Amino acid sequence: MCLIIFSKTGKLPAEADFREAAKDNPDGIGVMSADGAQKFLGRKHVRRAWRYVRQLSAEGLPFGIHFRWATHGEVTRANAHPFEVPTNGALVMHNGILWTSAYATTRESDTAIFCTDVLPKILDFSHPDWKLAVTIPLDTATSY
């Protein structure tokens, strides 16, 4: 299963932990922060992703890192998390398999379909509390 590391303070995880997570989940690394999303795939993706996370940490920016282990959809940058919700630009990453896996193709993963086809229809993103419907409280999440 995929792995997410969230740093609400911008503190770096141990480099050995980062590299082990990438080794165990080799199908792409995605990072989201206030600067947006960056996705890393390919021969040098671990080194490039680590460099980017160190830069975010040096700037003191909170960030989330998603290490992908592909279950649906090809191993491509497009299928790496995070995904952008097209109606408002929110970024989404998660672990596990969504019910939309029944509609997944080699081109689109279950999460890609959920973010582009489902979330825009079920959530009113103009409501100030929309995030409560799709997030867990920070005090219940494991973070650095």
URUR-V626475 format. One line per field, one symbol per residue. phi: phi as a letter, one per 30 degrees, with the letter a starting at -180 (. if undefined). psi: psi as a letter, one per 20 degrees, with the letter a starting at -180 (. if undefined). burial: I if it has 24 or more other ideal C-beta (glycine too) atoms within 12 Angstrom, else O. A space follows every 50 residues. Layout:
phi = ???
psi = ???
burial = ???
This chain:
phi = .ebbcccdciddddeddeddddddbdckbbbbaddjbbbbajecdddddd dddddddddiddabbcccbdcbiddbddcdddccdddbidcbbacjccdd ddcdbddbdedededcccedccccddddcedddbbcdedccdbd
psi = qrppppoiijpqrphhgghgghghmjkqpqpqaiibqpppqahkhggggg gghhggghikpqqqppopophpqrnrhhjqqrqpohhijqppqrqaprhi hijqrhhprhhggghhhgghhipniipijhhhijrqqhiiqpr.
burial = OIIIIIIOOIOIIOOOOIOOIIOOIIIIIIIIIOOOIIIIIOOOIIOOII OIIOOIIOOOIIIIIIIIIIOIIOIOIIIIIIIIIOOOOIIIIIIOOIOI OOOIOOOIIIIIIIIIOOIOOOOOOOOOOOOOOIOOOOOOOOOO
